[in-house]
Amino acid sequence: METTQANRHHGGDLLTKRETAAYLKVSVRTVERWTAAGILSPSRMSAHTVRYRRGDLAAFVSARQQPAA
């Protein structure tokens, strides 16, 4: 995965859309759709730049792997 300058300042905790897609094993377009639907919550770095916290993504993956009650 690529390392961005913002990512380095946050201990590797922030991922780009492309890095997030790779982490979740989905397309960038799916990440964009999930973000628009409120399924994923990015951190806004500027008006056009978003990053996703690795910890939030790990929790998302974990929650999706839980069996439905």
C-alpha positions as CSV (number, residue, x, y, z in Angstrom):
1,M,0.0,0.0,0.0
2,E,1.1,3.5,-0.7
3,T,2.1,5.7,2.2
4,T,0.8,9.3,2.1
5,Q,2.2,12.2,4.0
6,A,-1.0,12.6,6.1
7,N,-0.8,8.9,6.8
8,R,2.7,9.2,8.2
9,H,1.7,12.0,10.5
10,H,-1.0,9.7,12.0
11,G,1.1,6.6,12.6
12,G,-0.2,4.9,9.4
13,D,-3.7,5.0,10.8
14,L,-5.3,6.9,7.9
15,L,-6.0,5.3,4.6
16,T,-6.9,6.7,1.2
17,K,-9.9,5.5,-0.8
18,R,-7.7,3.2,-2.8
19,E,-6.0,1.8,0.3
20,T,-9.4,1.4,2.0
21,A,-10.7,-0.5,-1.0
22,A,-7.7,-2.8,-0.9
23,Y,-8.1,-3.3,2.9
24,L,-11.8,-4.2,2.5
25,K,-11.2,-6.2,-0.7
26,V,-13.8,-4.2,-2.6
27,S,-13.6,-1.6,-5.5
28,V,-13.0,2.1,-5.0
29,R,-16.5,2.7,-6.3
30,T,-17.9,0.5,-3.6
31,V,-16.0,2.5,-1.0
32,E,-17.5,5.7,-2.5
33,R,-21.0,4.2,-2.5
34,W,-20.7,3.0,1.1
35,T,-19.4,6.5,2.1
36,A,-22.3,8.2,0.3
37,A,-24.8,5.8,2.0
38,G,-23.2,6.5,5.5
39,I,-22.0,3.0,5.9
40,L,-18.4,4.2,6.1
41,S,-17.5,7.4,7.9
42,P,-14.3,9.1,6.6
43,S,-12.3,11.9,8.2
44,R,-12.3,15.0,6.0
45,M,-8.8,16.3,5.5
46,S,-9.9,19.1,3.1
47,A,-12.9,19.8,0.9
48,H,-11.8,17.1,-1.6
49,T,-9.7,14.8,0.5
50,V,-11.0,12.1,2.8
51,R,-9.2,9.4,4.8
52,Y,-10.5,6.4,6.5
53,R,-9.2,5.3,10.0
54,R,-7.8,1.8,10.0
55,G,-9.4,1.1,13.4
56,D,-12.8,2.1,12.1
57,L,-12.3,-0.2,9.1
58,A,-11.3,-3.1,11.4
59,A,-14.4,-2.6,13.5
60,F,-16.5,-2.5,10.3
61,V,-15.0,-5.8,9.1
62,S,-15.5,-7.3,12.5
63,A,-19.2,-6.3,12.7
64,R,-19.9,-7.7,9.2
65,Q,-18.4,-11.0,10.2
66,Q,-20.7,-11.3,13.3
67,P,-23.6,-13.8,12.7
68,A,-27.0,-12.1,12.7
69,A,-29.0,-12.6,15.9
